[in-house]
Amino acid sequence: MRALVVVGLLAVVALVFVVVAVLKDSQGTAGTAAACPDGWPLVDLRLREQKDVKINVYNATDEAGRAGSVADDFRNRKFQVKKVGNEKKAFDGVAELRFGPNAVGSAHLLRAYFLNEANQKFDANRKDDVVDVVLGNQFQQLATTTEVNQSLGDLGAPQAPPETCPMPIEK
């Protein structure tokens, strides 16, 4: 009987601690636009469908015409390809994704098409919602649908770059 009283008392004390912790939580706005320091840009973390993602495709490889063929692959996957061209300087990596605050979620999706092998270059001053896809010399092909889905699972949810805050979610 005494053990039941002790267990009951401990349960009540634990409940009081939980209620006090929830009511006194000072991090209720942490990670939201309301708690964003002055000067930090708000970023769009929405993971968009391919048909809603705008991209430019640039060739930074030694192989002529690479951007055009990859742009066609992206079009076949329902991406909105805006520009296709060449970079001035060759790039030895797989790919580089260049984007601003309005395209963070879109860039996250594109990372999966390169199996998280693409370098990311975030520009806080960029105003558009387009992601520049720069193909490097190590690029071989875009991931298959199954590989993209697996890669997205491995990547998890899009994260705000350092010194940025998530945009409020519209309802």
N, C-alpha and C positions, 0 to 999 in steps of 0.2 A: 504494500500500500504506500509506504514511504517513497519507494522508487517512482511510483506513478505521480506523486506530488512533485518530486524533484524534476521529472521529465516535463510535466505540465508547466512548472515554473520556468524552466529553461526555454520552452517553446514560446511562452509569453514574452520573456526577455528578448529572444531572437526577433520576434515579430516587432517589438518596439524599436529595436535597432534598425531593422529594415525600413520601417515607416519613417524614422528620423532621417536616415540616409537618403531616401528618395526625396523627402521634402526639403532637405538642406543641400541638395545636389547643386554645386556651383558650376558644373560642366554641362548644364542642360542645353546651352547653345553652342557648345564646342563643336567645331567642324561644320558650322552652318554659316550662312551669309551674315546673320545677325552678330556673330562673334568675329567676323573678319576684320583684321587690322586695316587701318586706313592705308590706301595705296595698293593693297593686294588685289589682283584681278579675280573676278568670279569666273569659274570654268564650268563648262557644260559636260557633265559626266554621263549623260544619257547614252546608252548603248543602242545605236540606231540599226535599222535594217539596211541591207546593202543598197536598196533602191533609194535610200535617203542620204547616202554618203557621197560627197563630192570629192573627187581627187584630180590631181595633175600627175602625170607619169613622165619622169625624166630618165634618160639613159646616161649613166655615168660609167658605162662599160666600154671595152674595146670592140664590142660587137655592134656593128651598124644595124639600125632598125629594131633594136631590142625593145625600146619604149613602145613602139607601135604594136608589136605582137602582144606584149604584156597588157597594154591598154585594151586591146581586143578581148583578152582573157577576162579582164575586169568588167568590161561591158557585158560579156556573156554571163557574168555572175550578177548582173543588174546594178553595178555601181555607175554613178554619173561621172564619166570621164570628161573633164573640162578642157585640159590642155595636154598635149603630147610634145615632147621635145628632147633636146640633148643638154646635158650639163657641160660646162666648160672644162671641168677637171674630172679625171677618172677617180673612181672610188673603189677601194678593194674589199669592202665589206659585202654583206648580202644585200642590204637596203638601208636607206635612211628615211624616216618619216619626219616631215617638218610640218608643224601645225601650231595654231594659236589657241586661246581660251575657248573659242566656240567649237573646236573640233577635237577636244580631248577624248570624248567617248568614241568618236569615229576613228581616231588614231588607235585606240585600244582594240577595236575590231580588226583593223588592218594588221596589227601586230600578229594576230592569229594566222593570217594568210602567209606570214613569213616565219611561222612557228617560233615566235618571240626572238628571232635572230636579227631583227631590224633595229638599228640605232634610232633613238628618239631625240628630236631636237625641238623643244618647246620654245616658242617666241611669245612672251607675254604681251607684246605690242601689236601682234598680228590681229586684224579685225575680222577677217573672213572665216567661214566655216569649212574651208577646203583643206585637205591634207595633201602635201606634196610627197609623192612616192618617188624616191631616187634609187634607181637600181644600180647595184654595185657588181664588180667583177665576180664575186662569189655567188651571185644569184643563179639558181638553176630553174626553179619553177614555183608557181604558187601552190600552196597546200590544197589538198582535196577537201571536199565538204566534211568528210569524217575527221580528217586531221584538224581542220579549222575548229570544229565543235570540241574536239579533245583539247586543243590548245586554249580555247576560251575557258574551258573548265579549269585548266591548269593556271591560267592567268588570274582568274577570279574577277571581281568587280573592278571597273575603272577607278583609279585613284587620282586625286588632285595633285598636280606637280608641286614641288616645294614653293612656299611663299605665294600660294593661291588658296582660294576657298571655293567649295562647291556652290553652284548656282542653286537658288531655291527651286524645288520641284513644283511645277505648275500642276494644278489639279483640275 
